[in-house]
Amino acid sequence: METTSLIGTKNKKGQVITDVRHMMFEAPRTPSFYTGSEVIKEAIRRANVDVMIAYPITPQSEAAALIGELFAEGYIKEYFRGESEFAVMSQCAGAAFGGARVFTTTAGPGTMRAMENFPMWAGARLPIQMIVTCRGINSPLSIQPDTLEISYLIQTGMLVWHAETAQDFYDWILKGYMVSEEPDVHLPLALCCDGFFVTHTKDVVNLTPADMCLPPYDPYRSPVPCMDMECPPVRMMRDPFVMKSNYISYATHASWQQEVWAAVERSRKHTIAWLDGLIETENTDADILIVSSGTAVSQGREAIRLLADEGIRVGLVKIKTIRPWPWQEIREATKNAKHIIVPEFNVAGWLAREIKASIPDSDRVVAAPHVCGGMTMPPEIIVSEIKNVLGMRDHALAGRGS
């Protein structure tokens, strides 16, 4: 049965299956004061999810537990705890192979332990949505926010989005299914946030009506058959002629990996439509731009306000999606900038590297400030970095040896 024929009918909880554009762009919204974890719960309440599989690891454990309440209330058909992070992601694959809309959550070392599964998800074209509440993965271990794990996810073939706020989180969970389940995309989505900064702080979030929900997932719109052992991609894992070391094997695997990355690129048009663009900009005619993603954008906004008080004009580029990567949009937004400041919550500077690879005159990029291991990023250190680039002494940090 086509999904469109279900619009206006009700699910078992009495929610009205609603045209998604009406639900997200036209329906009235109710301001609610929630933590990011509670926002995840409320989005999933409206997402018509079939299966949620959980394993506790800070800081996503609360969201996983709250979704368990939704199962008890009848909003999710199946919910269970896996025996490890690796097992959870394998079980998610099994559920998605069977034609279910699947959701899970993870963080930090859990993400890394399960990493082998994510290229398999992408290669098998499974539109699983995974929330990643980023935390430290370095030794010494930290449970605090650190976005280093995103640098690993962006090479898996998954879609990767990076939310700044709880409002982003709420909207993007629902819109994410609409993008990832498109037949010409049909890829898993890692929807990331900076753990604790988003998950455990409260904010006002405008929620769509609780009596509305997404149309159910239609597995027969998949570009590959559900769990059909005679067709790719499952057949590629089984047939001896493919598994052997020969030209046919190489050609098969190479062409399929190219198709996965082509699907990432095909997601671009759908993502632009749902997220109103891959980036968000302010004052891009300024000589100095802050370009970042996640909550580093929020700190950049405050730094811009502080600098404006001193007569220094700074613009902003918020990157919403890491995969697909908005290289054209970034090139256009930064074409007039003399200095591009990239604050990040990780030690590696992976976002700055992506930006440098996308623009001419990449020496304009200042890969700083970096904080990691759970440290906060006071806007004053972004201010200090910008003043340093301009050759100005920062009196706020003058007593600290600057």
C-alpha positions in Angstrom: 0.0 0.0 0.0 1.4 3.4 -0.9 2.3 5.7 2.0 0.2 8.5 0.5 -3.0 6.5 0.8 -2.6 6.4 4.6 -2.6 10.2 5.1 -5.5 11.1 7.4 -5.9 7.6 8.9 -4.9 6.8 12.4 -2.2 4.5 13.9 -2.8 2.1 16.9 -2.2 5.0 19.3 -4.8 7.2 17.6 -2.3 9.5 16.1 -3.2 10.9 12.7 -0.8 10.0 9.9 0.0 13.4 8.5 1.5 14.8 5.4 5.0 15.6 6.6 5.3 19.0 5.1 2.1 20.1 6.8 3.2 18.6 10.1 6.6 20.3 10.0 5.9 23.6 8.3 2.3 24.4 8.8 0.9 22.7 11.9 0.7 24.8 15.1 3.5 24.3 17.6 3.6 24.3 21.4 6.6 25.9 23.2 7.9 23.3 25.7 10.8 23.5 28.2 12.7 20.3 27.7 16.2 18.8 27.9 17.7 17.5 24.7 17.1 13.9 25.9 13.4 14.7 26.4 13.3 16.3 23.0 14.6 13.0 21.5 11.7 11.2 23.2 9.1 13.7 21.9 10.4 13.4 18.3 10.3 9.6 18.4 6.8 9.8 19.8 5.8 11.3 16.5 8.1 9.3 14.2 6.1 6.1 13.8 9.2 4.0 14.7 8.9 0.3 14.5 12.0 -0.8 16.4 14.3 0.8 19.0 17.3 -1.1 20.3 19.3 0.4 23.2 22.5 0.0 25.1 23.4 2.4 28.0 26.4 4.7 27.6 26.6 8.3 28.9 25.3 10.7 27.8 22.7 9.0 25.6 21.4 6.6 28.3 18.6 8.9 29.5 17.2 9.3 25.9 17.3 5.5 25.5 15.4 5.0 28.8 12.8 7.7 27.9 12.2 5.9 24.6 11.6 2.8 26.6 8.7 4.6 28.2 7.3 5.2 24.7 7.4 1.5 24.1 5.5 0.9 27.4 2.9 3.5 26.2 2.5 1.8 22.8 4.2 4.3 20.5 7.0 1.9 19.4 6.3 -1.7 18.3 9.5 -3.3 19.6 12.1 -2.2 22.1 14.9 -4.1 23.7 18.4 -3.8 25.1 21.3 -5.3 23.2 24.2 -7.1 25.0 26.8 -4.6 23.7 27.1 -1.6 21.5 28.3 -3.8 18.6 25.4 -6.2 19.1 22.9 -3.3 19.1 24.1 -2.0 15.7 24.0 -5.6 14.3 20.5 -6.0 15.6 19.5 -2.7 14.1 20.7 -4.0 10.8 18.6 -7.2 11.1 15.5 -5.2 11.9 16.1 -2.8 9.0 16.8 -5.8 6.6 13.3 -7.0 7.6 11.7 -3.8 6.6 11.3 -1.9 9.9 11.9 1.8 10.6 14.7 1.6 13.1 16.1 4.1 15.7 19.0 3.9 18.1 21.3 6.0 20.2 25.0 5.9 21.0 28.0 7.9 22.2 31.8 8.0 22.4 33.4 4.6 23.0 30.1 2.9 22.2 30.2 4.5 18.7 33.8 3.3 18.3 33.0 -0.2 19.5 30.2 -0.5 16.9 32.1 1.2 14.1 32.4 -1.9 11.9 28.6 -2.0 11.5 28.2 1.5 10.0 29.9 0.9 6.6 27.8 -2.3 6.4 24.6 -0.3 7.1 25.5 2.1 4.3 26.6 -0.7 1.9 23.3 -2.5 2.6 21.3 0.7 2.0 19.6 0.5 5.4 17.9 3.8 6.4 18.5 3.5 10.1 18.6 6.7 12.2 21.2 6.8 14.9 21.5 9.6 17.4 25.2 10.3 18.4 25.5 12.3 21.6 29.2 13.0 21.1 31.6 12.5 24.1 35.3 11.9 24.6 36.9 8.8 23.1 40.5 9.6 23.9 42.5 8.2 26.9 42.3 9.3 29.6 38.6 8.6 29.3 36.0 11.4 29.5 32.3 11.4 29.5 32.2 15.0 28.5 31.5 16.5 25.1 34.1 15.9 22.3 33.3 15.7 18.6 36.3 13.5 17.6 34.0 10.6 16.8 32.3 12.5 14.0 35.7 12.4 12.1 35.3 8.6 12.0 31.7 8.6 11.0 32.1 10.8 8.0 34.0 8.1 6.1 31.4 5.3 6.6 29.0 6.2 3.8 26.4 7.4 6.3 24.6 10.7 6.1 26.0 12.8 9.0 24.2 15.9 10.4 25.4 18.0 13.3 22.7 19.8 15.4 23.4 23.0 17.2 20.3 23.1 19.5 17.5 21.0 20.9 15.2 22.6 18.3 17.5 21.3 15.5 17.4 17.9 17.2 13.7 17.7 17.3 13.1 18.9 13.7 16.0 17.0 12.2 15.0 13.6 13.7 11.7 13.8 11.9 13.0 15.3 8.7 15.9 12.9 8.8 13.7 9.9 8.1 12.2 11.7 5.1 15.6 12.2 3.6 17.2 8.9 4.4 14.2 6.8 3.2 14.0 8.5 -0.2 14.5 5.7 -2.8 17.4 7.5 -4.5 19.1 7.9 -1.1 18.1 5.1 1.3 21.1 5.4 3.6 21.6 5.5 7.4 21.7 8.8 9.2 24.0 9.7 12.1 22.4 12.7 13.7 25.0 14.1 16.0 25.0 16.6 18.9 27.5 17.7 21.5 26.6 15.5 24.4 25.5 17.2 27.7 25.6 20.6 26.1 22.4 19.6 24.2 21.2 16.4 25.9 21.3 17.6 29.6 20.5 21.3 29.4 16.9 22.7 29.1 15.7 24.9 26.3 12.4 26.1 24.9 11.5 23.8 21.9 8.5 24.3 19.7 6.8 20.9 19.3 4.4 19.7 16.6 1.1 18.3 17.8 1.4 15.0 19.7 -1.6 13.6 17.9 0.2 13.8 14.5 2.8 11.3 13.3 5.0 10.6 10.3 3.7 8.2 7.6 5.0 4.7 8.3 8.1 3.4 6.5 7.4 1.7 3.2 10.2 -0.9 2.7 9.0 -1.6 -0.8 10.2 1.9 -1.9 13.7 0.6 -1.1 16.2 0.5 -4.0 17.1 -3.0 -3.0 14.7 -5.8 -1.9 14.2 -6.5 1.7 16.3 -9.4 2.9 16.4 -11.0 -0.6 19.4 -13.4 -0.7 19.4 -13.4 -4.5 19.9 -9.7 -4.9 22.6 -7.1 -4.0 23.7 -6.1 -1.5 23.0 -9.3 0.5 24.1 -11.5 -2.4 27.5 -9.8 -2.4 28.1 -11.1 1.0 27.3 -14.7 0.0 28.3 -15.7 -3.5 31.7 -17.3 -3.9 32.5 -15.5 -7.1 32.2 -12.2 -5.4 34.1 -13.2 -2.2 37.1 -14.5 -4.1 40.1 -12.4 -5.1 39.5 -11.8 -8.7 38.6 -9.0 -11.1 34.8 -9.6 -10.8 35.1 -9.3 -7.0 37.0 -6.1 -7.2 34.7 -4.5 -9.8 31.6 -5.5 -7.9 32.8 -4.1 -4.6 34.2 -0.9 -6.2 31.1 -0.1 -8.2 28.9 -0.7 -5.1 30.9 1.6 -2.9 30.8 4.2 -5.6 27.0 3.9 -5.7 26.8 4.4 -1.9 28.7 7.6 -2.1 26.6 8.7 -5.1 23.6 8.2 -2.9 25.1 10.5 -0.3 25.4 13.1 -3.1 21.8 12.5 -4.2 20.7 13.2 -0.7 21.8 16.8 -1.2 18.7 18.0 -2.9 16.4 16.4 -0.4 18.4 17.7 2.6 18.4 21.3 1.2 14.6 21.1 0.8 14.0 19.8 4.3 16.6 21.8 6.3 16.3 25.0 4.3 19.9 24.6 3.0 23.0 22.8 4.2 24.4 25.9 5.8 23.0 29.0 7.5 24.8 32.4 7.2 24.9 35.8 8.7 26.9 38.8 7.5 29.1 36.9 5.0 30.3 40.2 3.6 32.4 40.7 6.8 36.2 40.3 6.6 36.1 37.8 9.4 33.9 34.8 9.5 33.3 32.1 12.2 32.5 28.8 10.4 31.5 25.9 12.6 29.0 23.2 13.5 27.2 22.0 16.6 27.3 24.0 19.8 30.5 25.7 18.7 28.2 27.8 16.6 26.3 28.9 19.7 29.6 30.0 21.3 30.5 31.8 18.0 27.2 33.7 18.1 28.1 35.1 21.6 31.6 35.9 20.5 30.2 37.9 17.6 28.0 39.9 20.0 31.0 40.6 22.3 33.1 41.8 19.3 30.3 43.9 18.0 30.4 45.8 21.3 34.0 46.7 20.5 33.1 47.7 16.9 34.5 44.6 15.3 32.2 43.1 12.7 32.2 39.3 12.3 30.0 37.0 10.2 28.8 33.5 10.8 28.5 30.3 8.8 26.6 27.4 10.5 27.3 24.0 8.9 24.3 21.8 9.3 25.4 18.7 7.4 28.9 17.1 7.3 27.7 14.4 4.8 26.6 15.6 2.3 29.4 18.1 2.6 28.3 21.6 1.6 31.6 22.5 -0.2 29.9 24.7 -2.9 28.0 26.7 -0.3 31.1 27.2 1.9 33.1 28.4 -1.1 30.4 30.9 -1.9 29.9 32.1 1.7 33.6 32.5 2.4 34.7 34.0 -0.9 35.1 37.5 0.4 36.5 36.6 3.9 40.0 37.5 4.8 40.0 35.3 7.9 38.0 32.2 8.6 37.9 31.1 12.2 36.9 27.5 12.9 36.2 26.7 16.6 35.9 23.0 17.4 35.2 20.7 20.3 38.0 18.2 19.4 41.8 18.1 19.3 42.1 17.0 15.7 40.5 19.9 13.9 38.7 17.7 11.4 36.2 20.4 10.4 38.9 22.9 9.6 40.6 20.3 7.4 37.3 19.7 5.5 36.9 23.5 5.0 40.6 23.9 3.9 40.1 21.2 1.3 37.0 23.0 -0.1 38.1 26.6 -0.7 40.8 28.5 -2.5 43.4 30.4 -0.5 43.0 27.9 2.4 45.7 29.8 4.4 42.8 32.0 5.4 41.5 29.3 7.7 42.5 29.5 11.3 41.9 26.0 12.8 41.3 27.4 16.3 40.3 27.6 19.0 40.2 23.9 19.9 39.0 22.5 23.2 38.7 18.8 23.9 38.2 16.2 26.5 35.0 17.9 27.8 36.3 21.4 28.2 33.9 24.2 27.6 34.6 26.9 25.0 34.0 30.3 26.6 33.2 32.9 23.8 36.1 34.9 25.2 38.6 32.5 23.8 37.0 32.8 20.3 37.2 36.6 20.8 40.9 36.3 21.7 41.6 34.2 18.7 40.1 36.8 16.4 41.9 39.6 18.1 45.1 37.7 17.7 44.5 37.3 14.0 43.9 41.1 13.8 47.1 41.8 15.7 45.2 43.2 18.7 46.1 42.6 22.3 43.4 40.9 24.2 43.1 42.7 27.6 40.7 40.1 28.9 43.5 37.4 28.8 46.5 39.8 29.3 46.9 38.6 32.9 47.2 34.9 31.7 50.4 35.3 29.7 48.8 36.3 26.4 
